[in-house]
Amino acid sequence: MVRIEYFATTGTEGGGRAIHPTVYSYATVVTAWNRGVGGHEAAKRANTILHRLLKKNEEVQKARAKARRKDDKSPNQEEQFEGVPLIVPNTILFNAVIDCWAQSSHPTAGTKALDLLKLMKGVGGDALPDAVTYRSVINAFAASSHINAAQSAEGVMTLAQQDGILIDTRTYNVVLKAWSASA
């Protein structure tokens, strides 16, 4: 992750051009944390990576907008942010972070995953929840030991249906897993 952040802030000259990480670079790091470290620690780190990326994009967009205003007295500011690419989180990155929470089996995993689903809907663009997103949120509730996990899992399935997502057998099975764990 340190290397990706270094590339993101400085770029690296490689064959005469700057190298910057992409959203897929971030998704790969999140997935590696999930597979390697796993658990609550990986989920917290993945969450931090996603929120740091969102915050950085917001800062770059604000700086670019400020530099474009006519009353701004610093003409070099726009040039400073011109080469900084916006790395907008997409469905793959959000799903990777949500899956980290699902794999963590932490008591707050379902709630954290649901919060990310809501955030994802607000981001829009290429970050559109799909069947995998909803199933991962449901799985986060099913794997947690939260007292209302089964009801919450079923609520997420209902939300998915309301959002036009077709529910498949795997998703129904995860909801059943949540109910069997609550009995």
Solvent accessible surface area in square Angstrom, and as a share of the most:
residue,aa,sasa,rsa
1,M,58,0.26
2,V,125,0.72
3,R,180,0.66
4,I,22,0.11
5,E,50,0.23
6,Y,120,0.46
7,F,53,0.22
8,A,8,0.06
9,T,103,0.60
10,T,84,0.49
11,G,9,0.09
12,T,44,0.26
13,E,132,0.59
14,G,25,0.24
15,G,89,0.86
16,G,71,0.68
17,R,178,0.65
18,A,55,0.43
19,I,79,0.40
20,H,54,0.24
21,P,12,0.07
22,T,71,0.41
23,V,18,0.10
24,Y,122,0.46
25,S,34,0.22
26,Y,10,0.04
27,A,8,0.06
28,T,91,0.53
29,V,23,0.13
30,V,0,0.00
31,T,45,0.26
32,A,59,0.46
33,W,58,0.21
34,N,22,0.11
35,R,200,0.73
36,G,64,0.61
37,V,84,0.48
38,G,16,0.16
39,G,31,0.29
40,H,62,0.28
41,E,74,0.33
42,A,0,0.00
43,A,0,0.00
44,K,91,0.39
45,R,104,0.38
46,A,0,0.00
47,N,31,0.16
48,T,65,0.38
49,I,6,0.03
50,L,0,0.00
51,H,80,0.36
52,R,117,0.43
53,L,5,0.02
54,L,36,0.18
55,K,125,0.53
56,K,50,0.21
57,N,14,0.07
58,E,89,0.40
59,E,91,0.41
60,V,6,0.03
61,Q,94,0.42
62,K,124,0.53
63,A,13,0.10
64,R,42,0.15
65,A,50,0.39
66,K,95,0.40
67,A,14,0.11
68,R,148,0.54
69,R,133,0.48
70,K,205,0.87
71,D,101,0.52
72,D,35,0.18
73,K,179,0.76
74,S,45,0.29
75,P,108,0.68
76,N,106,0.54
77,Q,40,0.18
78,E,58,0.26
79,E,119,0.53
80,Q,121,0.54
81,F,41,0.17
82,E,126,0.56
83,G,57,0.54
84,V,32,0.18
85,P,52,0.32
86,L,55,0.27
87,I,13,0.07
88,V,71,0.41
89,P,1,0.01
90,N,14,0.07
91,T,23,0.13
92,I,92,0.47
93,L,0,0.00
94,F,0,0.00
95,N,18,0.09
96,A,14,0.11
97,V,0,0.00
98,I,0,0.00
99,D,48,0.25
100,C,0,0.00
101,W,4,0.01
102,A,2,0.01
103,Q,98,0.44
104,S,14,0.09
105,S,63,0.40
106,H,51,0.23
107,P,66,0.42
108,T,56,0.33
109,A,0,0.00
110,G,1,0.01
111,T,66,0.38
112,K,78,0.33
113,A,0,0.00
114,L,38,0.19
115,D,74,0.38
116,L,5,0.02
117,L,1,0.00
118,K,121,0.51
119,L,60,0.30
120,M,0,0.00
121,K,82,0.35
122,G,68,0.66
123,V,48,0.27
124,G,19,0.18
125,G,63,0.60
126,D,109,0.56
127,A,0,0.00
128,L,111,0.55
129,P,26,0.16
130,D,54,0.28
131,A,36,0.28
132,V,71,0.41
133,T,0,0.00
134,Y,3,0.01
135,R,30,0.11
136,S,12,0.08
137,V,0,0.00
138,I,0,0.00
139,N,31,0.16
140,A,0,0.00
141,F,8,0.03
142,A,5,0.04
143,A,29,0.22
144,S,9,0.06
145,S,91,0.59
146,H,73,0.32
147,I,149,0.76
148,N,73,0.37
149,A,6,0.05
150,A,0,0.00
151,Q,99,0.44
152,S,34,0.22
153,A,0,0.00
154,E,72,0.32
155,G,39,0.38
156,V,4,0.02
157,M,22,0.10
158,T,60,0.35
159,L,52,0.26
160,A,0,0.00
161,Q,87,0.39
162,Q,135,0.60
163,D,67,0.35
164,G,62,0.59
165,I,34,0.17
166,L,160,0.80
167,I,31,0.16
168,D,58,0.30
169,T,96,0.56
170,R,157,0.57
171,T,4,0.02
172,Y,99,0.38
173,N,81,0.41
174,V,23,0.13
175,V,7,0.04
176,L,112,0.56
177,K,96,0.41
178,A,2,0.01
179,W,100,0.35
180,S,80,0.52
181,A,72,0.56
182,S,61,0.39
183,A,123,0.95
